[in-house]
Amino acid sequence: MKRSVAAVIVAAGRGERAGLSSQGPKQYRLLAGRAVIAHTIRIFLQHPAIDRVVLVIHRDDRELLSAALGKDLDQVQITLGGATRQDSVRRGLAGLADAAPDLVLIHDAVRPFADAALIDRTLAAIDDAAGAIPAIAVPDTLKKAGPDGQIEATVDRRALHAAQTPQGFPFIAILDAHEAAAASGRDDFTDDSSIAEWAGLAVRLVEGLAENVKLTTARDIALADERMRGMRPMIDVRTGNGYDVHRLVAGDHVTLCGIAIPHDQALDGHSDADVGLHALTDALLATCGAGDIGDHFPPSDPQWRGAPSRIFVEKAVEIVRARGGRIMNADISLICEAPKIAPHRAAMRAAIADMIGLDAARVSVKATTNETIGFVGRREGIAAIATASVSYGEGL
């Protein structure tokens, strides 16, 4: 007979050791363009043995969660956490009591590298009388330090293991253990197996997974991002194109690719009319289907009057990176009869490289005339064509 299984994913912590980030607590930091919590949740939603997923979050994180999970949000049950991890788990378990499962797995949201095989091993070891946790034998020699910082003793590591999650238990037994611990005033347990042990429930060890690390520090997150990007199932390189044109009017300079160039005409536009940067903005946005420059900076909005086009490019770069993109190169062709571009090419390349975070060797600026043909040839306007290549992670 199939046992019903639920999972409680704990994501209510603040993650102070990971440092502050505009992306929020560490469970919402991006790994290859997707939040840590999104990677973790997907593991459990896709596992065939798991019938129900409860996600325990901080009361302030609803908007972050919605942005992180997208359509997966509809497949999880949300419970608000408490002041400690222990209390958050208890609340998550209580949220399952209305339709109690046979077994429950309790997992840290900041362990995004667990896999189906680890879940299978843990579930297989649980029965009515015992829970199970994945663990890794401690490989290093352990030292016990005295109060003065000197070694007091060498600890025998042969029977020592580092506990991981998901930790699995008979549901009623672990819920009762949590309730008993709360009623007795105990709030110092560091994981759920220690509560089970305190309550007299046996807990078995199963083989853990070395890659199933808990993301604690900013460096952990950076390394996890590199690893997640390395797990891409295919190379995902996208090329976007952009085109822009502005008419020439009387004036004393034109701004092209971020550089003001003295000239007997000026480009007419709501912003600084930098056709090169406008084309580049569209090229970057095109690589992730994010619309065009007019969607993000409508000319009808007075705040963009006379604005430097650099801010448009930087916004496009921000959008690309938020979606897991890594800009590989940018190429801009300026089409004009005048002014001469060659004397300013190096400055243009350096300016663009600074905007998009690339080495100047990955930025190209070229120019050509229109051989006196058409509106460009008549010096009625300047046009630009831009191409950008961006490598994306899994999940877009």
C-alpha distance (Angstrom), angle and dihedral (degrees) to the residues before:
residue distance angle dihedral
M1 . . .
K2 3.78 . .
R3 3.77 114.7 .
S4 3.79 116.9 -136.5
V5 3.79 113.2 -120.2
A6 3.78 131.8 -163.0
A7 3.79 130.1 -177.3
V8 3.79 127.9 -144.4
I9 3.81 112.3 -157.7
V10 3.80 112.7 -164.0
A11 3.81 113.8 -145.6
A12 3.81 106.4 146.6
G13 3.81 98.7 104.6
R14 3.78 126.6 110.7
G15 3.82 97.1 -141.1
E16 3.80 97.7 -144.2
R17 3.81 93.7 172.8
A18 3.80 89.8 63.3
G19 3.82 90.3 61.3
L20 3.79 129.5 -129.8
S21 3.79 120.8 -48.0
S22 3.79 135.7 174.0
Q23 3.81 86.0 -128.6
G24 3.81 90.7 65.5
P25 3.83 131.5 -124.5
K26 3.79 117.0 -1.6
Q27 3.81 95.0 -94.0
Y28 3.82 87.5 65.1
R29 3.81 97.5 46.9
L30 3.78 114.2 116.1
L31 3.79 123.7 -104.2
A32 3.80 111.0 -174.3
G33 3.78 89.9 -21.0
R34 3.82 98.7 -48.3
A35 3.79 129.5 89.6
V36 3.80 118.3 -100.0
I37 3.80 89.6 -119.2
A38 3.81 91.5 53.5
H39 3.81 91.3 56.0
T40 3.81 90.9 47.9
I41 3.79 96.6 46.9
R42 3.80 92.0 49.6
I43 3.83 90.8 59.8
F44 3.81 91.0 60.1
L45 3.80 97.8 37.5
Q46 3.79 90.1 54.7
H47 3.81 96.6 46.9
P48 3.84 109.9 103.7
A49 3.84 94.8 -145.1
I50 3.81 95.4 57.0
D51 3.79 115.4 88.9
R52 3.78 102.2 176.3
V53 3.80 137.7 19.9
V54 3.80 125.2 -156.8
L55 3.78 117.0 -166.9
V56 3.80 117.2 -159.4
I57 3.80 111.8 -154.8
H58 3.80 140.5 171.1
R59 3.80 114.1 -95.8
D60 3.82 90.8 -118.7
D61 3.81 95.4 54.8
R62 3.80 104.2 71.4
E63 3.81 94.8 107.9
L64 3.80 92.4 44.1
L65 3.79 89.9 50.6
S66 3.79 93.8 49.1
A67 3.80 91.2 51.1
A68 3.81 91.9 45.8
L69 3.80 99.9 48.0
G70 3.78 103.7 33.8
K71 3.82 109.8 176.2
D72 3.83 91.4 -0.6
L73 3.82 87.8 70.7
D74 3.82 89.0 77.4
Q75 3.80 90.8 60.9
V76 3.81 98.3 56.9
Q77 3.79 135.0 69.4
I78 3.81 114.1 -129.4
T79 3.81 123.5 -141.0
L80 3.81 126.1 174.5
G81 3.79 115.6 -120.2
G82 3.78 132.2 -131.6
A83 3.78 136.6 -125.1
T84 3.83 93.8 -78.0
R85 3.77 136.0 32.8
Q86 3.80 88.9 -112.7
D87 3.80 91.9 56.0
S88 3.80 91.5 44.5
V89 3.81 91.2 54.7
R90 3.81 90.6 48.2
R91 3.79 90.0 53.1
G92 3.79 91.5 47.6
L93 3.80 91.0 51.6
A94 3.80 90.8 47.9
G95 3.79 88.1 54.5
L96 3.80 88.8 62.6
A97 3.79 96.2 49.7
D98 3.81 94.9 91.0
A99 3.81 89.5 70.8
A100 3.79 102.4 14.6
P101 3.82 115.3 -151.5
D102 3.78 121.9 -143.6
L103 3.80 93.0 -122.0
V104 3.78 135.4 19.9
L105 3.79 132.2 -160.2
I106 3.81 118.1 -154.5
H107 3.79 115.4 -157.9
D108 3.81 138.9 174.4
A109 3.80 113.1 -117.2
V110 3.80 89.0 -140.6
R111 3.82 93.6 64.3
P112 3.83 99.3 84.2
F113 3.82 96.2 160.9
A114 3.80 100.4 68.2
D115 3.79 112.1 120.0
A116 3.79 141.2 -156.4
A117 3.80 93.5 -98.3
L118 3.82 90.9 56.2
I119 3.79 90.3 50.9
D120 3.81 90.6 48.2
R121 3.81 92.7 52.0
T122 3.77 92.2 49.2
L123 3.80 95.0 47.8
A124 3.80 92.5 47.1
A125 3.80 91.5 57.5
I126 3.83 96.4 52.5
D127 3.79 121.6 95.1
D128 3.80 136.1 157.4
A129 3.80 91.8 -79.0
A130 3.81 102.9 39.5
G131 3.73 144.3 38.0
A132 3.79 126.4 -149.3
I133 3.78 137.3 -142.7
P134 3.80 132.8 -172.7
A135 3.79 113.5 -118.6
I136 3.79 140.1 173.6
A137 3.80 122.1 -138.0
V138 3.80 108.8 -115.3
P139 3.82 106.4 -108.0
D140 3.81 100.2 -172.4
T141 3.77 130.1 79.5
L142 3.79 107.0 -103.4
K143 3.79 125.2 -140.1
K144 3.78 127.8 -163.4
A145 3.79 111.7 -142.8
G146 3.76 125.4 -146.9
P147 3.83 123.9 -138.0
D148 3.80 90.3 -91.4
G149 3.79 92.4 56.5
Q150 3.77 94.6 -107.3
I151 3.79 122.8 125.4
E152 3.76 110.4 -90.6
A153 3.80 98.3 179.4
T154 3.79 145.1 -16.2
V155 3.79 110.2 -114.2
D156 3.79 120.9 -137.1
R157 3.79 103.2 -118.1
R158 3.80 98.3 -173.9
A159 3.81 94.8 101.4
L160 3.81 97.2 32.1
H161 3.79 124.5 108.9
A162 3.79 134.7 178.7
A163 3.81 110.1 -126.5
Q164 3.79 121.5 -131.3
T165 3.79 136.1 -179.5
P166 3.00 149.4 -80.9
Q167 3.78 90.4 71.6
G168 3.79 114.0 -171.7
F169 3.79 132.8 -153.7
P170 3.78 144.5 159.7
F171 3.80 99.3 -83.6
I172 3.80 101.0 -129.3
A173 3.81 92.5 45.0
I174 3.81 95.5 53.1
L175 3.82 93.3 41.5
D176 3.81 89.7 52.5
A177 3.83 90.5 47.3
H178 3.82 91.5 52.3
E179 3.78 92.6 47.1
A180 3.81 91.1 48.8
A181 3.80 91.7 49.5
A182 3.81 91.3 50.6
A183 3.81 92.1 47.2
S184 3.80 91.0 51.6
G185 3.80 92.7 51.3
R186 3.79 94.7 -112.6
D187 3.82 111.4 144.9
D188 3.80 100.8 149.3
F189 3.80 101.4 90.1
T190 3.80 112.8 124.4
D191 3.79 98.0 -157.1
D192 3.78 140.2 8.1
S193 3.78 96.3 -104.4
S194 3.82 89.4 60.9
I195 3.81 88.9 55.8
A196 3.81 89.6 48.5
E197 3.81 90.7 50.4
W198 3.82 91.1 48.8
A199 3.81 89.5 51.8
G200 3.81 92.5 49.8
L201 3.80 98.4 -105.7
A202 3.81 114.1 140.5
V203 3.79 116.4 -124.0
R204 3.79 124.9 -160.5
L205 3.79 127.5 -152.9
V206 3.79 120.7 -128.6
E207 3.78 128.4 -176.2
G208 3.76 110.6 -75.6
L209 3.78 129.0 -151.2
A210 3.80 120.3 -107.7
E211 3.81 91.1 -149.3
N212 3.82 92.0 53.4
V213 3.79 93.3 95.1
K214 3.78 125.5 162.9
L215 3.80 111.4 -123.1
T216 3.79 106.0 -129.4
T217 3.80 110.6 147.0
A218 3.79 134.5 40.3
R219 3.80 88.6 -106.1
D220 3.81 90.5 54.2
I221 3.80 88.6 55.1
A222 3.81 93.4 47.1
L223 3.81 91.7 50.4
A224 3.80 90.8 46.2
D225 3.80 89.9 51.8
E226 3.80 90.6 53.4
R227 3.77 91.0 47.6
M228 3.80 94.1 46.8
R229 3.79 90.6 50.8
G230 3.79 88.6 50.8
M231 3.82 89.5 55.8
R232 3.79 93.6 65.3
P233 3.79 110.9 136.9
M234 3.79 91.6 -142.5
I235 3.77 140.8 7.4
D236 3.79 106.0 -91.2
V237 3.79 108.8 -166.2
R238 3.79 117.0 160.3
T239 3.78 129.9 -168.5
G240 3.78 123.0 -153.0
N241 3.79 129.6 -168.8
G242 3.77 130.1 -153.5
Y243 3.81 133.8 -173.1
D244 3.79 130.1 -171.5
V245 3.77 138.3 168.3
H246 3.81 133.7 -174.4
R247 3.76 129.3 -175.9
L248 3.78 122.8 -116.3
V249 3.80 121.1 -120.3
A250 3.78 135.0 172.6
G251 3.79 112.3 -61.9
D252 3.78 147.3 112.0
H253 3.82 105.1 -103.5
V254 3.79 146.2 12.9
T255 3.78 126.5 -142.0
L256 3.80 113.2 -138.6
C257 3.81 125.9 172.9
G258 3.78 90.1 -12.8
I259 3.81 96.2 -51.8
A260 3.82 124.4 110.9
I261 3.81 109.3 -137.7
P262 3.84 122.5 -168.7
H263 3.81 109.3 -117.3
D264 3.79 140.5 151.9
Q265 3.79 90.4 -114.4
A266 3.82 137.6 44.8
L267 3.77 134.0 -145.5
D268 3.79 114.5 -110.0
G269 3.79 118.2 -136.4
H270 3.80 145.6 118.7
S271 3.82 91.7 -99.5
D272 3.79 123.5 28.0
A273 3.84 86.6 -60.8
D274 3.80 93.8 -127.8
V275 3.81 98.8 171.7
G276 3.80 92.9 -171.1
L277 3.79 94.8 56.8
H278 3.80 92.8 39.9
A279 3.80 90.2 55.5
L280 3.81 90.5 46.3
T281 3.82 91.4 50.9
D282 3.80 90.3 54.7
A283 3.80 92.0 46.4
L284 3.81 92.0 53.8
L285 3.81 93.7 45.9
A286 3.80 90.2 49.2
T287 3.80 92.2 62.0
C288 3.81 91.2 68.9
G289 3.79 101.9 27.1
A290 3.80 92.9 -108.4
G291 3.79 98.0 146.1
D292 3.77 122.9 -114.3
I293 3.77 140.2 -66.6
G294 3.79 92.7 -84.5
D295 3.81 91.5 58.5
H296 3.79 92.6 56.8
F297 3.81 100.6 31.0
P298 3.82 108.6 26.6
P299 3.81 113.3 -165.1
S300 3.80 88.0 -134.5
D301 3.83 89.4 68.4
P302 3.83 109.1 92.4
Q303 3.81 93.0 -151.6
W304 3.82 89.5 75.2
R305 3.82 95.0 53.6
G306 3.79 106.5 127.0
A307 3.82 91.3 -7.1
P308 3.81 118.0 158.2
S309 3.79 108.4 -107.6
R310 3.78 90.3 -134.7
I311 3.81 88.3 84.2
F312 3.82 89.9 58.5
V313 3.79 92.0 54.1
E314 3.80 92.4 45.9
K315 3.81 90.8 51.6
A316 3.81 90.3 51.0
V317 3.81 89.4 50.1
E318 3.81 89.8 51.2
I319 3.82 91.0 51.6
V320 3.80 92.4 48.2
R321 3.80 93.0 49.6
A322 3.82 93.2 45.6
R323 3.80 87.1 58.4
G324 3.78 92.9 51.4
G325 3.79 98.0 -96.3
R326 3.77 126.6 150.5
I327 3.80 112.9 -161.2
M328 3.78 110.9 -132.2
N329 3.80 104.3 -180.0
A330 3.79 145.0 -20.9
D331 3.80 129.2 -147.4
I332 3.82 125.4 -171.5
S333 3.80 128.1 -174.4
L334 3.80 116.7 -164.2
I335 3.81 116.6 -157.1
C336 3.80 113.7 -158.6
E337 3.77 143.0 120.7
A338 3.81 92.0 -136.0
P339 2.96 154.9 56.4
K340 3.79 105.0 38.8
I341 3.79 109.7 -108.9
A342 3.81 101.1 -168.1
P343 3.85 96.1 79.3
H344 3.82 89.9 54.4
R345 3.81 100.7 38.6
A346 3.81 96.6 99.0
A347 3.81 92.1 50.4
M348 3.81 90.8 48.0
R349 3.80 92.7 51.1
A350 3.80 91.3 48.4
A351 3.82 92.0 49.1
I352 3.81 93.1 50.0
A353 3.80 92.2 44.5
D354 3.80 88.8 55.2
M355 3.82 92.5 49.0
I356 3.79 96.1 51.2
G357 3.80 100.0 32.1
L358 3.80 99.5 -114.5
D359 3.75 136.7 129.2
A360 3.82 109.2 -100.1
A361 3.81 87.9 -117.6
R362 3.81 87.2 71.9
V363 3.80 93.2 53.3
S364 3.79 123.3 79.5
V365 3.80 128.5 -171.4
K366 3.79 118.8 -175.7
A367 3.77 133.6 171.9
T368 3.77 136.5 -158.4
T369 3.79 136.3 171.8
N370 3.80 124.6 -126.5
E371 3.81 91.8 -125.8
T372 3.84 89.8 -110.7
I373 3.82 89.8 -64.1
G374 3.80 123.8 132.6
F375 3.79 129.2 -12.7
V376 3.81 91.9 -37.4
G377 3.78 91.3 49.5
R378 3.78 90.5 50.9
R379 3.82 89.8 51.4
E380 3.79 91.5 -116.4
G381 3.80 94.3 128.1
I382 3.82 148.8 -9.8
A383 3.80 125.0 -121.0
A384 3.79 133.5 -164.8
I385 3.79 136.1 -164.3
A386 3.83 119.8 -161.6
T387 3.78 133.7 -172.0
A388 3.79 126.0 -169.2
S389 3.82 130.0 -176.6
V390 3.81 119.4 -153.9
S391 3.80 130.5 -178.2
Y392 3.81 113.7 -143.5
G393 3.76 133.4 -161.4
E394 3.80 126.8 -128.4
G395 3.77 118.9 -70.6
L396 3.80 108.1 48.5
